[in-house]
Amino acid sequence: MFKAKVRFALLALLLPFLLNATHILKDDILKPEASKLIEEMADELLSKTGINGYVIATNENFPERFNLVTYSKKYEEKLSKPYVMLIFAPNAVITTKSGEKGRVALIPSSKEIATLYDKSDVMDATIDVIAVKDKNTIEDKHNIGVLQGFSELADQIAASKDIEMTTTLPNETRLIVGILEVIVLIGAALVFWMFIFRPIYMRIKNGKQ
């Protein structure tokens, strides 16, 4: 009787964690803090859009041209539609000849779901951090990459439905790109003024005089 009560108490304590930890299907990489953030983002995405976001972060050594879509089917029983799955496999071989490794895949449950996000943007957000040379360890970069990629994915899906996420990460890349675009536009305007409009203006002005 006592053992039964102890088991029940342990189950009651663990149940909230078991219920919440549903969006990370495989985890060989993520630290507890990263896992928690992903679960929070996935929970908010589901509650606001009705779309499930799943993550597979695996250290498996996939060979060149390994089919990640086929690989994802082994998790079908754990999936609820509609969904999109982000697979991050840093040890997957890109090409045997080059020796390069690291693949990212986005697998939606339908073509309609695939239209809600930009695949290239999400993949770039996931892998760009790994190429940056800084003091972060490769393990930290993997964690940051998965977080940034899933955050970008959730933000884009929500934005496609005119919904704002509150648990996603600030997109510094998007901000930097926006600033660069403004600088380029200002520079282009100055070039047009100096070499096209100013000479025309000066000719008109001098002509009138």
C-alpha positions in Angstrom: 0.0 0.0 0.0 2.8 2.4 0.9 4.7 1.6 -2.3 1.5 2.2 -4.3 1.1 5.6 -2.6 4.7 6.5 -3.3 4.4 5.5 -7.0 1.2 7.6 -7.3 2.9 10.6 -5.7 5.8 10.3 -8.1 3.5 10.0 -11.1 1.6 13.1 -9.9 4.8 15.0 -9.8 6.1 13.8 -13.2 2.8 14.0 -15.1 3.0 17.7 -15.9 6.5 17.3 -17.3 5.4 14.2 -19.3 2.4 16.1 -20.7 4.4 19.1 -21.7 7.4 17.4 -23.2 5.6 16.4 -26.4 7.1 18.6 -29.1 10.7 17.3 -28.9 10.7 13.9 -30.5 14.4 13.1 -30.2 17.0 14.9 -28.2 20.7 14.1 -28.3 21.9 17.7 -28.3 19.7 20.1 -26.4 20.4 21.4 -22.9 17.4 21.6 -20.4 17.1 25.3 -20.8 16.9 25.0 -24.6 14.4 22.2 -24.4 12.2 24.3 -22.1 12.2 27.3 -24.5 11.3 25.1 -27.4 8.4 23.5 -25.5 7.2 27.0 -24.5 7.3 28.2 -28.1 5.6 25.1 -29.4 2.8 25.3 -26.8 2.1 28.9 -27.7 2.2 28.2 -31.4 -0.3 25.3 -31.0 -2.6 27.4 -28.7 -2.7 30.4 -31.1 -2.6 28.7 -34.5 -3.6 25.1 -34.0 -0.4 24.0 -35.7 2.0 21.6 -33.9 5.8 22.3 -34.1 8.1 19.3 -33.6 11.8 19.1 -33.2 14.2 16.2 -33.8 17.8 17.0 -32.6 19.9 14.0 -33.3 23.6 13.1 -33.3 23.1 10.2 -35.6 25.7 9.8 -38.3 23.5 9.8 -41.4 25.3 9.0 -44.7 25.3 11.2 -47.8 21.8 11.6 -49.4 20.1 9.9 -46.4 16.4 10.4 -46.8 15.2 12.5 -43.8 11.6 12.3 -44.9 11.6 8.6 -44.7 13.4 8.8 -41.3 10.7 11.1 -39.9 8.0 8.5 -40.6 9.3 6.4 -37.6 7.8 9.2 -35.4 4.4 9.3 -37.1 2.6 7.8 -34.1 3.7 10.7 -31.9 2.5 13.4 -34.4 -0.7 15.3 -34.3 -1.8 17.0 -37.6 -1.4 19.7 -38.8 2.3 19.9 -38.0 5.7 20.9 -39.2 8.8 19.1 -38.0 12.3 20.6 -37.8 15.1 18.0 -38.0 18.6 19.1 -37.0 21.4 16.5 -37.7 24.8 18.1 -37.3 26.6 14.8 -37.9 24.7 14.0 -41.1 27.1 13.9 -44.1 26.4 16.4 -46.8 29.0 15.1 -49.3 31.5 12.3 -48.6 34.1 14.0 -50.9 34.1 17.3 -49.0 33.7 15.8 -45.6 31.1 18.5 -44.8 28.5 17.6 -42.2 25.3 19.1 -40.9 21.8 18.9 -42.3 18.5 20.6 -41.5 15.1 19.5 -42.8 11.6 20.9 -42.5 8.8 18.4 -43.0 5.3 19.7 -43.0 2.1 17.6 -42.8 0.7 19.1 -46.0 1.5 21.5 -48.8 -0.8 24.0 -47.2 1.3 24.1 -44.0 4.5 24.5 -46.2 3.1 27.8 -47.5 3.1 29.3 -44.1 6.8 29.7 -43.8 9.9 30.4 -45.9 12.0 27.2 -45.8 15.2 28.9 -46.8 14.9 31.6 -44.0 14.2 28.9 -41.3 17.1 26.8 -42.5 19.5 29.8 -42.6 18.4 30.8 -39.1 19.3 27.3 -37.9 22.7 26.8 -39.6 24.1 30.3 -39.9 25.2 30.4 -36.2 27.3 27.3 -36.6 29.5 28.9 -39.3 30.3 31.9 -37.1 33.7 31.9 -35.5 33.3 32.9 -31.8 33.9 31.7 -28.3 30.8 29.5 -28.1 31.4 25.7 -28.1 30.1 23.6 -30.9 27.5 22.2 -28.4 26.3 25.7 -27.6 26.1 26.6 -31.3 24.0 23.5 -31.9 21.6 24.6 -29.1 21.5 28.2 -30.4 20.9 27.0 -33.9 17.9 24.8 -33.1 16.4 27.5 -30.9 16.8 30.2 -33.6 15.5 27.9 -36.3 12.4 26.8 -34.4 11.8 30.4 -33.2 11.9 31.6 -36.8 9.6 28.9 -37.9 7.1 29.7 -35.2 7.3 33.4 -35.9 6.6 32.9 -39.6 3.7 30.6 -39.1 2.1 32.9 -36.6 2.8 36.0 -38.8 1.1 34.2 -41.8 -2.1 34.2 -39.6 -1.6 37.8 -38.3 -0.7 36.5 -34.9 2.2 37.7 -32.7 4.3 35.3 -30.7 5.5 36.3 -27.2 7.8 33.4 -26.4 10.0 33.4 -29.5 13.5 34.9 -29.7 14.2 38.4 -30.9 15.3 38.1 -34.5 18.6 40.1 -34.5 19.3 39.0 -38.1 16.1 40.4 -39.3 16.9 43.7 -37.5 20.4 43.9 -39.0 19.1 43.1 -42.5 16.5 45.9 -42.1 19.1 48.4 -41.0 21.3 47.4 -44.0 18.4 47.8 -46.4 17.9 51.3 -45.1 21.6 52.1 -45.4 21.5 50.8 -49.0 18.5 52.8 -49.9 20.0 56.0 -48.4 23.2 55.3 -50.3 21.3 54.8 -53.6 19.4 58.0 -53.1 22.6 59.9 -52.5 24.2 58.4 -55.7 21.1 59.4 -57.7 21.2 62.9 -56.3 24.9 63.5 -56.9 25.2 62.0 -60.4 21.7 62.4 -61.9 19.3 64.8 -60.2 21.9 67.4 -59.0 23.4 68.0 -62.4 19.9 68.3 -63.9 19.0 70.7 -61.1 22.1 72.8 -61.6 21.6 73.0 -65.3 18.0 74.2 -64.8 19.1 76.6 -62.1 21.9 78.1 -64.2 19.8 78.2 -67.3 17.2 80.4 -65.6 20.0 82.7 -64.4 
